[in-house]
Amino acid sequence: MLLAELEVRHSRAIAPTRRVALGELWLPTEPAPGFGGLLLAGVVAAGASCLEEDLRDDVDRLLWDLEHGRHVAQPRLRHRFQTDVHGLDRSRHRLVGDGEELSLEIDGHGAVLPQVLGALYAASLLTRAARPGVFRLLRRATRWQGGADEKLIRYLSSDEAAFRPWQAPGDDKWALVTLGFALGAEPARSEILKRFRTLVREAHPDHGALTEGAGKRIHDLTEARRILLTG
């Protein structure tokens, strides 16, 4: 059963320009983030994990700008977002269900970056009520390392990180607190790395911190980074 669909229009491989547009969209988001939000997050997660480090940082910044309604000058991330689809190739991504099982059908024939951009721009077109939940899920998606398999569906559809009780050191809530994030937050990958670097620098004796306890503090920060980046 088809649950959500995203059509991304993009330049063909032989085209000299880099353009992105949106085609047909079916992105149900009630209750948010809904199947539509899950599909958008799946496309972002599957694609962003394949990008180079600098492009992933740029994706995080674009996500932030779109979430907060900022003007996005074009081109952005080497691609121009437009409404005209004439002459553009198309990639269709679907979320399908079979009973209680969900699966992503990611169209892999086009370049990865336009698919990620298409998903982000599609999220910015959702209703005002749906956007907070969808963008929260997209931030979670930027941290994914891996393919578009059943593990990704579980990672995106589970909200354990936000709601399970704070247990012993090593769980998601401990990691959030250790890195100074609010409980229930879904920081983007670049936010986690930036916070980690800042806190490690502050905890290091070479930068004025006390030697006693520095090793454990740095170890805890490193473990918290690992937990949040691996889901």
C-alpha positions in Angstrom: 0.0 0.0 0.0 1.3 3.4 -0.9 1.6 5.7 2.1 3.5 8.7 0.8 5.2 9.8 -2.4 7.8 12.4 -3.3 8.7 13.3 -6.9 12.0 15.2 -7.3 12.7 16.9 -10.6 16.4 17.5 -11.3 18.9 18.1 -14.0 19.9 15.2 -16.2 23.4 13.8 -15.8 24.5 15.3 -19.1 23.0 18.8 -18.4 25.4 21.7 -17.9 23.2 23.2 -15.2 22.2 22.0 -11.7 18.5 22.6 -11.0 16.0 21.1 -8.6 12.2 21.3 -8.6 9.3 19.4 -7.1 6.8 17.3 -9.1 3.9 15.4 -7.7 3.7 15.2 -3.9 1.6 13.1 -1.6 2.8 13.8 1.9 0.2 13.1 4.6 1.4 14.6 7.9 -1.5 14.0 10.3 -0.7 13.4 13.1 2.7 15.0 12.5 5.2 14.0 11.2 3.0 11.4 9.6 3.9 9.1 6.7 4.9 12.1 4.6 7.4 13.3 7.2 8.8 9.8 7.5 9.3 9.6 3.8 11.0 13.0 3.6 13.3 12.1 6.5 14.1 8.7 4.9 15.2 10.5 1.7 17.3 12.9 3.6 18.9 10.2 5.8 19.7 7.9 2.9 21.2 10.6 0.9 23.0 12.8 3.4 25.0 9.8 4.8 26.6 9.5 1.3 27.6 13.1 1.0 31.0 14.6 1.7 31.5 16.3 5.1 31.3 19.9 3.9 28.1 19.2 1.9 26.5 17.6 5.0 27.3 20.7 7.0 25.7 22.8 4.2 22.6 20.6 4.3 22.3 21.2 8.1 22.5 25.0 7.5 19.9 24.9 4.7 17.6 22.8 7.0 17.9 25.4 9.7 17.1 28.3 7.3 14.1 26.5 5.9 12.8 25.5 9.3 12.9 29.1 10.5 11.5 30.6 7.3 14.6 32.5 6.2 15.1 33.6 2.7 17.1 31.1 0.7 19.1 32.8 -2.0 19.6 30.7 -5.1 21.6 28.7 -6.1 22.2 26.9 -2.8 24.4 23.9 -2.4 25.4 24.2 -6.1 21.8 23.8 -7.2 19.0 26.3 -8.2 15.6 25.5 -6.7 12.8 26.4 -9.2 9.2 25.8 -10.0 9.7 25.1 -13.7 10.1 21.4 -14.4 10.5 21.6 -18.2 13.4 19.4 -19.4 14.1 18.0 -15.9 14.6 14.3 -15.1 12.4 12.8 -12.3 13.0 10.6 -9.3 10.1 9.1 -7.4 10.5 8.1 -3.7 7.8 6.2 -1.9 6.9 4.9 1.5 4.9 1.7 1.3 3.2 -0.5 3.9 2.5 -4.2 4.1 0.4 -4.8 7.2 2.4 -3.3 10.0 5.7 -3.3 8.0 6.9 -0.1 6.5 9.6 0.2 3.8 11.2 2.9 1.8 11.5 2.7 -2.0 14.3 5.2 -2.8 14.8 5.9 -6.5 18.5 5.7 -6.9 19.0 6.5 -10.6 19.7 10.2 -10.0 22.5 12.1 -8.1 22.1 12.0 -4.4 22.3 15.7 -3.5 19.2 16.8 -5.6 17.1 14.2 -3.8 18.1 15.5 -0.4 17.4 19.1 -1.5 14.1 18.2 -2.9 13.0 16.6 0.4 14.1 19.7 2.4 12.3 22.1 0.0 9.2 19.9 0.1 9.2 20.0 3.9 9.2 23.8 3.8 6.0 23.7 1.8 4.0 21.8 4.5 1.4 23.4 6.7 2.5 25.5 9.6 1.1 22.9 12.0 3.0 20.0 10.5 6.4 21.7 10.0 7.8 21.5 13.6 7.3 17.8 13.8 8.7 17.1 10.4 11.7 19.3 10.8 12.5 17.7 14.1 12.5 14.3 12.3 14.7 15.8 9.5 17.3 16.9 12.1 17.3 13.3 13.4 17.7 12.1 9.8 20.9 14.1 9.2 22.7 12.0 11.8 22.0 8.7 10.1 24.9 6.5 8.9 23.7 3.8 6.6 21.3 2.8 3.9 17.6 3.0 3.4 16.7 -0.3 5.1 14.5 -1.5 8.0 17.0 -0.2 10.5 16.5 3.3 9.2 12.7 3.0 9.4 13.0 1.9 13.1 15.5 4.8 13.8 13.1 7.4 12.3 9.8 6.0 13.6 10.9 5.3 17.1 10.7 8.2 19.6 12.5 6.4 22.4 15.2 9.1 22.5 12.7 11.7 23.5 10.5 9.8 25.9 12.1 6.9 27.7 13.2 7.6 31.3 16.8 8.8 31.9 18.7 5.6 32.9 22.3 5.0 33.4 25.2 6.7 31.6 25.2 5.6 28.0 21.6 6.2 27.0 20.3 8.9 24.6 19.1 11.3 27.4 22.4 11.0 29.2 24.2 11.8 25.9 22.0 14.9 25.3 22.6 16.2 28.8 26.3 15.5 28.6 26.6 17.6 25.5 24.4 20.3 26.9 21.3 19.8 24.8 17.7 19.9 26.2 16.0 16.6 26.9 14.0 15.5 23.9 16.1 17.7 21.5 17.0 16.3 18.0 20.2 18.3 17.2 21.5 18.0 13.7 24.8 16.2 13.1 26.7 19.5 12.7 25.3 20.8 16.0 26.5 17.7 17.8 30.0 18.0 16.3 30.3 21.7 17.0 29.2 21.3 20.6 31.5 18.3 21.1 34.6 20.2 19.8 33.8 23.2 22.1 33.3 21.1 25.2 36.4 19.0 24.6 38.5 22.1 24.2 37.1 23.6 27.4 37.7 20.3 29.3 41.3 19.9 28.1 44.1 20.9 30.6 46.0 22.6 27.7 43.2 25.2 27.6 43.1 25.8 31.4 40.9 23.0 32.7 41.9 21.1 35.8 43.9 18.0 35.1 42.0 15.9 37.7 38.8 14.6 36.0 39.7 15.8 32.5 40.2 12.3 31.1 36.8 11.1 32.3 35.1 14.3 31.1 36.6 13.9 27.6 35.8 10.2 27.6 32.1 11.0 28.5 31.9 13.7 25.8 33.3 11.3 23.2 30.8 8.6 24.2 27.9 11.0 24.1 28.9 12.1 20.6 29.0 8.5 19.5 25.6 7.7 20.9 23.9 10.7 19.3 25.6 10.2 15.9 24.7 6.5 15.7 21.2 6.7 16.9 
